[in-house]
Amino acid sequence: MTELYDKYARAAERMLHFVETRTTDMASGTMRVPVADYLSEERFEAEIARIFKRLPLMLALTIELPQVNDYKAMEVMGLPVLITRGKDGKARAFLNVCKHRAMHLAKEGKGNCKAFACQYHGWTYSNEGKLIGIAEASTFGEVDRSTLNMTELPCDEAAGLIFVILTPDLPINAIEWMGGMYEDFAALRLETWYFHKARTMKGANWKVAYDGYLEGYHFQAAHTNTVATRSPSNRAHYEGFGPHIRLGFPQNSITRLADLPREEWGRQENNGYDFIRMLFPNMSFFLAPEMGQLAQLFPGPKANQNTTVMNYIFPVKPETEEGLAALDQMCDFFFDVVEEEDYFLGLKVQNGLESGAMTHQTFGRNEPGNQFFHKWIAYYLDESRTTPMPVMKA
């Protein structure tokens, strides 16, 4: 932990410098990205196939499935996915499909059961994916039951997060995938938190939405009465860990660090600066003083759409109804800021991209996170891997 806090302190020092000198982290130059990258259905399908179906996606928090036999059923970009916790305590993921006639097994949502019965013909499966019952088997005929188990998806759990790859039989290691970001999340001990609720919002192309998470250049114009009252615009620190990014945003109060011993600077998150932790390609986590807002970003059915699930978690569950109601109000405030300001603007950006007014977007030197993000997309889309692996200075 001491080493991690030292890293945070160095980031805090940079952020304080940016505020005092009215500067920010910068790339070596500007970067143009074709508008077609946001509009092309062909490219969109390639992003789904080579990024969203081949890389680990953060699909659930450990605290959503805390007990043996807990499950979470969800639709992920049109695919029915079922995550379970078996009697051995291990999280597993499957396509939520009966191998008889392809009916979904578990209804979307969460629950607790050790077996799933298909509502079409009554075939049953254990929550570890094994076919355990064929209704009226004596009349059905001979089948090799071992070939009729649920289709398992690669799944691994680390630091309170459950990752799934949507293509069977690919290797997965959550700690390796998180890389240098693993220490961040392990330190937060999210597996001990309380899951309050999730809400869903619709938005523009997934990259339009992701772009918005990656810079604070827009704070003053887009969040005049919300975020900008806390954090100055166009002041940000970036660190890359593989394709993942930790963004640091100074608060207006960051000058208070000058009154603290240097060894305390790394322990002042939310008390002088904030971090947003991005896990490529679909997760953003903002740690506020009282709560965590975890966004899961999924491409929609078409290139100009996305679905974002906002999850709200808290260190401790309140003991009273009044306390729970207060959490609702806090969650709704954060949700409304994102939906009514960021995602509303994102839809306007999407319309502007579709208008034909321009052939390229330009990301400035002061938007290094966006440049880094688009370079990683290009890297994963390049199946020949002639595109160099992007690196961001630490």
MINUFI-375343 format. One record per residue (C-alpha): residue number from 1; chain; z, y, x. Coordinates in steps of 0.2 Angstrom, whole numbers, plus 5000, padded with zeros to 4 digits. Layout:
N
NUM / A / Z / Y / X;
...
***
This chain:
394
1 / A / 5000 / 5000 / 5000;
2 / A / 5004 / 5012 / 5014;
3 / A / 4986 / 5010 / 5021;
4 / A / 4979 / 5013 / 5003;
5 / A / 4990 / 5029 / 5001;
6 / A / 4983 / 5035 / 5018;
7 / A / 4966 / 5033 / 5012;
8 / A / 4970 / 5043 / 4996;
9 / A / 4979 / 5056 / 5007;
10 / A / 4963 / 5059 / 5017;
11 / A / 4953 / 5060 / 5001;
12 / A / 4966 / 5073 / 4995;
13 / A / 4964 / 5083 / 5011;
14 / A / 4945 / 5084 / 5008;
15 / A / 4947 / 5089 / 4990;
16 / A / 4959 / 5103 / 4995;
17 / A / 4947 / 5109 / 5008;
18 / A / 4933 / 5109 / 4995;
19 / A / 4944 / 5120 / 4983;
20 / A / 4949 / 5132 / 4997;
21 / A / 4931 / 5134 / 5004;
22 / A / 4922 / 5133 / 4988;
23 / A / 4912 / 5118 / 4994;
24 / A / 4909 / 5099 / 4990;
25 / A / 4903 / 5083 / 4997;
26 / A / 4885 / 5084 / 4999;
27 / A / 4870 / 5072 / 5003;
28 / A / 4858 / 5076 / 5017;
29 / A / 4845 / 5082 / 5004;
30 / A / 4839 / 5083 / 4986;
31 / A / 4832 / 5067 / 4978;
32 / A / 4818 / 5066 / 4964;
33 / A / 4819 / 5052 / 4952;
34 / A / 4804 / 5049 / 4940;
35 / A / 4807 / 5052 / 4922;
36 / A / 4798 / 5036 / 4919;
37 / A / 4813 / 5027 / 4926;
38 / A / 4823 / 5032 / 4910;
39 / A / 4809 / 5029 / 4898;
40 / A / 4799 / 5013 / 4904;
41 / A / 4802 / 4998 / 4893;
42 / A / 4795 / 4987 / 4908;
43 / A / 4807 / 4995 / 4920;
44 / A / 4821 / 4993 / 4907;
45 / A / 4818 / 4974 / 4905;
46 / A / 4818 / 4973 / 4924;
47 / A / 4835 / 4981 / 4925;
48 / A / 4842 / 4969 / 4912;
49 / A / 4835 / 4954 / 4921;
50 / A / 4839 / 4959 / 4939;
51 / A / 4855 / 4969 / 4937;
52 / A / 4864 / 4966 / 4920;
53 / A / 4860 / 4947 / 4920;
54 / A / 4863 / 4943 / 4938;
55 / A / 4878 / 4954 / 4944;
56 / A / 4896 / 4952 / 4938;
57 / A / 4900 / 4963 / 4923;
58 / A / 4918 / 4968 / 4919;
59 / A / 4919 / 4961 / 4901;
60 / A / 4938 / 4959 / 4898;
61 / A / 4954 / 4965 / 4904;
62 / A / 4967 / 4951 / 4908;
63 / A / 4979 / 4960 / 4895;
64 / A / 4966 / 4956 / 4881;
65 / A / 4969 / 4937 / 4884;
66 / A / 4987 / 4936 / 4891;
67 / A / 4992 / 4919 / 4883;
68 / A / 4985 / 4902 / 4885;
69 / A / 4972 / 4899 / 4871;
70 / A / 4968 / 4917 / 4869;
71 / A / 4950 / 4922 / 4867;
72 / A / 4938 / 4936 / 4865;
73 / A / 4921 / 4934 / 4857;
74 / A / 4909 / 4948 / 4859;
75 / A / 4890 / 4952 / 4859;
76 / A / 4884 / 4958 / 4876;
77 / A / 4866 / 4966 / 4876;
78 / A / 4861 / 4953 / 4862;
79 / A / 4870 / 4938 / 4870;
80 / A / 4885 / 4930 / 4861;
81 / A / 4898 / 4928 / 4874;
82 / A / 4915 / 4919 / 4872;
83 / A / 4929 / 4922 / 4885;
84 / A / 4944 / 4910 / 4884;
85 / A / 4960 / 4906 / 4893;
86 / A / 4963 / 4887 / 4894;
87 / A / 4979 / 4877 / 4895;
88 / A / 4978 / 4879 / 4914;
89 / A / 4979 / 4898 / 4912;
90 / A / 4961 / 4900 / 4919;
91 / A / 4949 / 4912 / 4911;
92 / A / 4932 / 4905 / 4907;
93 / A / 4916 / 4911 / 4899;
94 / A / 4903 / 4903 / 4888;
95 / A / 4888 / 4907 / 4878;
96 / A / 4896 / 4907 / 4860;
97 / A / 4884 / 4894 / 4854;
98 / A / 4885 / 4877 / 4846;
99 / A / 4874 / 4865 / 4854;
100 / A / 4869 / 4857 / 4838;
101 / A / 4859 / 4870 / 4829;
102 / A / 4864 / 4886 / 4839;
103 / A / 4876 / 4893 / 4827;
104 / A / 4889 / 4905 / 4834;
105 / A / 4906 / 4897 / 4836;
106 / A / 4919 / 4910 / 4836;
107 / A / 4918 / 4926 / 4826;
108 / A / 4917 / 4942 / 4836;
109 / A / 4935 / 4949 / 4840;
110 / A / 4950 / 4941 / 4848;
111 / A / 4962 / 4927 / 4843;
112 / A / 4972 / 4912 / 4849;
113 / A / 4966 / 4894 / 4847;
114 / A / 4963 / 4879 / 4857;
115 / A / 4947 / 4873 / 4848;
116 / A / 4933 / 4881 / 4839;
117 / A / 4924 / 4873 / 4824;
118 / A / 4906 / 4878 / 4820;
119 / A / 4906 / 4885 / 4803;
120 / A / 4888 / 4878 / 4800;
121 / A / 4891 / 4859 / 4802;
122 / A / 4909 / 4858 / 4808;
123 / A / 4906 / 4852 / 4826;
124 / A / 4921 / 4856 / 4837;
125 / A / 4924 / 4862 / 4855;
126 / A / 4939 / 4864 / 4866;
127 / A / 4942 / 4881 / 4873;
128 / A / 4937 / 4874 / 4889;
129 / A / 4919 / 4871 / 4882;
130 / A / 4919 / 4853 / 4879;
131 / A / 4912 / 4845 / 4864;
132 / A / 4927 / 4836 / 4856;
133 / A / 4920 / 4832 / 4838;
134 / A / 4904 / 4829 / 4828;
135 / A / 4906 / 4829 / 4810;
136 / A / 4903 / 4812 / 4802;
137 / A / 4897 / 4806 / 4819;
138 / A / 4893 / 4788 / 4812;
139 / A / 4879 / 4795 / 4802;
140 / A / 4872 / 4807 / 4815;
141 / A / 4866 / 4795 / 4828;
142 / A / 4868 / 4792 / 4846;
143 / A / 4869 / 4807 / 4858;
144 / A / 4875 / 4810 / 4875;
145 / A / 4890 / 4821 / 4872;
146 / A / 4891 / 4827 / 4890;
147 / A / 4875 / 4836 / 4888;
148 / A / 4881 / 4845 / 4872;
149 / A / 4896 / 4855 / 4879;
150 / A / 4895 / 4874 / 4878;
151 / A / 4885 / 4883 / 4891;
152 / A / 4897 / 4890 / 4904;
153 / A / 4894 / 4906 / 4912;
154 / A / 4901 / 4911 / 4929;
155 / A / 4918 / 4919 / 4927;
156 / A / 4931 / 4925 / 4939;
157 / A / 4947 / 4936 / 4937;
158 / A / 4955 / 4947 / 4949;
159 / A / 4967 / 4963 / 4948;
160 / A / 4968 / 4962 / 4929;
161 / A / 4949 / 4962 / 4927;
162 / A / 4938 / 4947 / 4920;
163 / A / 4920 / 4947 / 4927;
164 / A / 4906 / 4937 / 4920;
165 / A / 4888 / 4934 / 4925;
166 / A / 4876 / 4932 / 4910;
167 / A / 4866 / 4919 / 4919;
168 / A / 4873 / 4901 / 4921;
169 / A / 4876 / 4893 / 4938;
170 / A / 4876 / 4909 / 4949;
171 / A / 4890 / 4910 / 4962;
172 / A / 4904 / 4923 / 4957;
173 / A / 4919 / 4929 / 4967;
174 / A / 4927 / 4944 / 4959;
175 / A / 4937 / 4950 / 4974;
176 / A / 4921 / 4949 / 4985;
177 / A / 4911 / 4958 / 4972;
178 / A / 4924 / 4972 / 4971;
179 / A / 4925 / 4974 / 4990;
180 / A / 4934 / 4989 / 4995;
181 / A / 4938 / 4994 / 4977;
182 / A / 4949 / 4978 / 4975;
183 / A / 4964 / 4986 / 4983;
184 / A / 4963 / 5000 / 4972;
185 / A / 4964 / 4990 / 4956;
186 / A / 4976 / 4977 / 4963;
187 / A / 4988 / 4992 / 4967;
188 / A / 4987 / 4997 / 4948;
189 / A / 4993 / 4980 / 4942;
190 / A / 4983 / 4982 / 4926;
191 / A / 4988 / 4964 / 4921;
192 / A / 5006 / 4971 / 4917;
193 / A / 4999 / 4985 / 4905;
194 / A / 4998 / 4986 / 4886;
195 / A / 4981 / 4986 / 4878;
196 / A / 4981 / 4998 / 4863;
197 / A / 4963 / 4998 / 4856;
198 / A / 4945 / 5000 / 4859;
199 / A / 4932 / 5011 / 4851;
200 / A / 4913 / 5010 / 4853;
201 / A / 4900 / 5025 / 4854;
202 / A / 4881 / 5025 / 4855;
203 / A / 4872 / 5035 / 4868;
204 / A / 4856 / 5038 / 4878;
205 / A / 4848 / 5027 / 4892;
206 / A / 4862 / 5018 / 4901;
207 / A / 4857 / 5028 / 4917;
208 / A / 4858 / 5045 / 4908;
209 / A / 4876 / 5040 / 4903;
210 / A / 4881 / 5033 / 4920;
211 / A / 4874 / 5049 / 4928;
212 / A / 4886 / 5059 / 4918;
213 / A / 4901 / 5050 / 4925;
214 / A / 4896 / 5053 / 4943;
215 / A / 4897 / 5072 / 4946;
216 / A / 4908 / 5086 / 4941;
217 / A / 4894 / 5099 / 4943;
218 / A / 4894 / 5100 / 4924;
219 / A / 4912 / 5103 / 4921;
220 / A / 4911 / 5122 / 4918;
221 / A / 4896 / 5122 / 4907;
222 / A / 4899 / 5106 / 4897;
223 / A / 4918 / 5105 / 4896;
224 / A / 4923 / 5124 / 4896;
225 / A / 4938 / 5121 / 4885;
226 / A / 4943 / 5103 / 4890;
227 / A / 4940 / 5096 / 4908;
228 / A / 4937 / 5113 / 4916;
229 / A / 4954 / 5119 / 4911;
230 / A / 4961 / 5105 / 4923;
231 / A / 4947 / 5103 / 4936;
232 / A / 4936 / 5116 / 4945;
233 / A / 4917 / 5113 / 4943;
234 / A / 4906 / 5106 / 4957;
235 / A / 4921 / 5100 / 4968;
236 / A / 4921 / 5082 / 4971;
237 / A / 4924 / 5069 / 4984;
238 / A / 4915 / 5052 / 4985;
239 / A / 4918 / 5035 / 4994;
240 / A / 4906 / 5021 / 4992;
241 / A / 4911 / 5002 / 4992;
242 / A / 4895 / 4992 / 4991;
243 / A / 4887 / 4999 / 4975;
244 / A / 4904 / 5005 / 4968;
245 / A / 4911 / 5022 / 4970;
246 / A / 4928 / 5031 / 4970;
247 / A / 4926 / 5049 / 4964;
248 / A / 4939 / 5061 / 4968;
249 / A / 4941 / 5077 / 4957;
250 / A / 4953 / 5091 / 4963;
251 / A / 4964 / 5099 / 4950;
252 / A / 4966 / 5118 / 4949;
253 / A / 4984 / 5114 / 4955;
254 / A / 4979 / 5105 / 4971;
255 / A / 4985 / 5119 / 4982;
256 / A / 5003 / 5113 / 4978;
257 / A / 5000 / 5099 / 4991;
258 / A / 5002 / 5112 / 5004;
259 / A / 5021 / 5112 / 5000;
260 / A / 5023 / 5093 / 5002;
261 / A / 5024 / 5083 / 5017;
262 / A / 5007 / 5076 / 5022;
263 / A / 5013 / 5058 / 5020;
264 / A / 5016 / 5061 / 5001;
265 / A / 4998 / 5067 / 4998;
266 / A / 4992 / 5050 / 4994;
267 / A / 5004 / 5047 / 4980;
268 / A / 4999 / 5063 / 4970;
269 / A / 4985 / 5056 / 4959;
270 / A / 4986 / 5065 / 4942;
271 / A / 4997 / 5078 / 4951;
272 / A / 4984 / 5088 / 4960;
273 / A / 4969 / 5077 / 4959;
274 / A / 4961 / 5063 / 4949;
275 / A / 4951 / 5048 / 4953;
276 / A / 4937 / 5040 / 4943;
277 / A / 4934 / 5022 / 4949;
278 / A / 4916 / 5016 / 4946;
279 / A / 4912 / 4997 / 4947;
280 / A / 4893 / 4995 / 4947;
281 / A / 4884 / 4993 / 4935;
282 / A / 4894 / 4995 / 4919;
283 / A / 4912 / 5001 / 4922;
284 / A / 4921 / 5017 / 4924;
285 / A / 4940 / 5019 / 4925;
286 / A / 4949 / 5035 / 4923;
287 / A / 4968 / 5035 / 4926;
288 / A / 4977 / 5049 / 4917;
289 / A / 4995 / 5053 / 4919;
290 / A / 5000 / 5043 / 4903;
291 / A / 4986 / 5031 / 4901;
292 / A / 4970 / 5023 / 4907;
293 / A / 4953 / 5025 / 4899;
294 / A / 4941 / 5011 / 4904;
295 / A / 4923 / 5013 / 4899;
296 / A / 4911 / 4998 / 4898;
297 / A / 4893 / 5003 / 4898;
298 / A / 4879 / 4992 / 4891;
299 / A / 4861 / 4995 / 4889;
300 / A / 4855 / 4995 / 4871;
301 / A / 4841 / 4986 / 4863;
302 / A / 4829 / 4999 / 4869;
303 / A / 4827 / 5009 / 4884;
304 / A / 4833 / 5025 / 4876;
305 / A / 4849 / 5018 / 4870;
306 / A / 4866 / 5012 / 4876;
307 / A / 4882 / 5005 / 4869;
308 / A / 4898 / 5011 / 4877;
309 / A / 4915 / 5003 / 4873;
310 / A / 4930 / 5014 / 4877;
311 / A / 4946 / 5004 / 4881;
312 / A / 4963 / 5012 / 4880;
313 / A / 4977 / 5005 / 4890;
314 / A / 4995 / 5011 / 4893;
315 / A / 5009 / 5006 / 4906;
316 / A / 5021 / 5002 / 4892;
317 / A / 5020 / 4998 / 4873;
318 / A / 5030 / 5010 / 4863;
319 / A / 5044 / 5002 / 4852;
320 / A / 5041 / 5013 / 4837;
321 / A / 5027 / 5016 / 4824;
322 / A / 5028 / 5035 / 4829;
323 / A / 5025 / 5030 / 4847;
324 / A / 5010 / 5020 / 4843;
325 / A / 5003 / 5034 / 4832;
326 / A / 5005 / 5046 / 4846;
327 / A / 4995 / 5034 / 4857;
328 / A / 4981 / 5034 / 4844;
329 / A / 4980 / 5053 / 4844;
330 / A / 4979 / 5053 / 4863;
331 / A / 4965 / 5040 / 4863;
332 / A / 4956 / 5049 / 4850;
333 / A / 4957 / 5065 / 4860;
334 / A / 4949 / 5057 / 4875;
335 / A / 4936 / 5048 / 4865;
336 / A / 4931 / 5064 / 4856;
337 / A / 4929 / 5073 / 4873;
338 / A / 4917 / 5060 / 4879;
339 / A / 4907 / 5057 / 4863;
340 / A / 4906 / 5075 / 4857;
341 / A / 4903 / 5083 / 4874;
342 / A / 4896 / 5070 / 4887;
343 / A / 4887 / 5058 / 4876;
344 / A / 4881 / 5072 / 4864;
345 / A / 4873 / 5081 / 4879;
346 / A / 4866 / 5064 / 4885;
347 / A / 4856 / 5062 / 4869;
348 / A / 4849 / 5079 / 4871;
349 / A / 4844 / 5074 / 4889;
350 / A / 4836 / 5059 / 4883;
351 / A / 4826 / 5069 / 4870;
352 / A / 4821 / 5081 / 4884;
353 / A / 4815 / 5067 / 4895;
354 / A / 4804 / 5060 / 4881;
355 / A / 4797 / 5078 / 4878;
356 / A / 4785 / 5077 / 4892;
357 / A / 4792 / 5093 / 4900;
358 / A / 4794 / 5086 / 4917;
359 / A / 4789 / 5071 / 4928;
360 / A / 4804 / 5070 / 4938;
361 / A / 4823 / 5074 / 4938;
362 / A / 4830 / 5082 / 4954;
363 / A / 4847 / 5077 / 4960;
364 / A / 4855 / 5091 / 4971;
365 / A / 4864 / 5088 / 4988;
366 / A / 4880 / 5092 / 4978;
367 / A / 4876 / 5076 / 4967;
368 / A / 4878 / 5062 / 4981;
369 / A / 4885 / 5050 / 4968;
370 / A / 4870 / 5050 / 4957;
371 / A / 4858 / 5048 / 4972;
372 / A / 4869 / 5033 / 4978;
373 / A / 4868 / 5026 / 4961;
374 / A / 4849 / 5027 / 4959;
375 / A / 4847 / 5020 / 4977;
376 / A / 4857 / 5005 / 4972;
377 / A / 4847 / 5002 / 4957;
378 / A / 4831 / 5002 / 4967;
379 / A / 4839 / 4990 / 4979;
380 / A / 4843 / 4977 / 4966;
381 / A / 4826 / 4979 / 4957;
382 / A / 4817 / 4976 / 4974;
383 / A / 4817 / 4957 / 4974;
384 / A / 4809 / 4956 / 4991;
385 / A / 4824 / 4967 / 4997;
386 / A / 4813 / 4978 / 5008;
387 / A / 4823 / 4992 / 5001;
388 / A / 4837 / 4996 / 5013;
389 / A / 4855 / 4994 / 5007;
390 / A / 4862 / 5011 / 5002;
391 / A / 4877 / 5017 / 5012;
392 / A / 4889 / 5031 / 5008;
393 / A / 4900 / 5039 / 5021;
394 / A / 4919 / 5035 / 5018;
***
